[in-house]
Amino acid sequence: QVQLLESGGGLVQAGGSLRLSCTASGTIFSVNAMAWYRQAPGKERELVVGITSDVSTNYADSVKGRFTISRDNAKKTVYLQMNSLSPEDTAVYYCNADITTWSNRRYRELWGQGTLVTVAS
């Protein structure tokens, strides 16, 4: 079985920083695009930033200049460095990846369970 595991969420003061990590594990053959999404209370889930296998990125306008995504293919891990956090960034952050397995080479979406980020004013 394959899975994504997020870590790094927590409580931080406005203006502070957090670094989220997401690692894929299991019988994974390849990982294509990876992404971070978030969902705030009463809001729809939204894309924060995505990163492709050739490290092309696309950031939501709300986080440009503050958040940075990176990936370590050897570790099958994607990171999200979040700086200058504000209360509006409070949400559950979810990791997403397009992966294939040794037994099924068609790409499928894999989701983590989410990690809560709370930014105090």
N, C-alpha and C positions, 0 to 999 in steps of 0.2 A: 504494500500500500504506500502511496506517496502522500506527502503532506507539506504544508508551509507552516513555519512557526515564527511568529513575531515576538519581539522583545524590545524593551526600552521605553515604554510608555510610563507615565506617572504624572505627578503634580509639579508644576513649575510656575514661577512668578512671571508676570508680563515682562517682556524684554529678555527673558532667559532663553536657554537652548536645550534641546534634547536630540538624541541620536537614536533612531529606530533601526532595528535589524530584522531581516527576514531570511530564513534559510530553508531551502527545499531539501527534502530527504526522501529516501526510498529508491525504488528501481527506476530512476529517471535516466532516459537516454539523452535527451537534449532539452535545453531551455531557450526559448526564443525571447519574446518580450516579457518584461516584468513591470509592475506598476504599483503605486500606492494610491489607494482610495481612502476617503473618509466620510463619515456620516455623523452629523451633529444632531442633537435632539430636535425632533420636529422637522428635520430637513431630509432631502433625498441624498442618497449616496452620490458622491461626486469624485471625479478623477482629480487627484492632486498632481501627479506626474507619472509619466511612463518612460521606460528606457528600452531600446531595442537591443538586439544581439550585437549590433555594430556601434553601440553606445550613443545613438541618436536619442535626443530627449525632447519631451514636450511638457511644459509646465503650465498649470493653471495660472491665469493672470494674478490671482489673489496671493500666490506664493512666490512669484518670480522675484529674484533678488534676495530672498530670505531662505528658501529651501534648496537643498542640493541632493540629487540622487546619484548614486554610484553603484557599481556591481563588481563582484569578484566571482568570475565564472568558475574558477577552480573550487571555490567553496560553495558554489551555487547559492550565493547570498547577495541580497540587494540591501542597500542602506538608504536612509533618509536623514540627512542632517538638517535640523530645523533651528533657525536662528531668529532673533527678534520676534519671539512668539507673542501673540496677543490673545485675549479671551475668545476672539472669533475663530481661533484655531482649535478650540476645544471640540473634540470629536473622538469617536472610535476610528482608529486607523487600521485599514485592512491591506494586506499584501495580496497581490495577484500575479500569477505567472501562466504563460502559455507553455505547456510541456508535452513531451512525448515520453513514453516508457519503452522498455525493452520488448514488451509484449504487444504494444499498440503504438505504432509510429504516427498515427494521426494526432495532431495537436488538440489539446483539451485545456480548458481553464481550470486552474487550481487556486483555491482561496484559503487564506489563513483565518484563524478565529477572531482576530482583531486585538488591538491593544489600545487602552484608553489613555488619551492625552488630555489633561485638564490644565488650563492656563488661568491662573488667578489674576484678577485685576489689581 
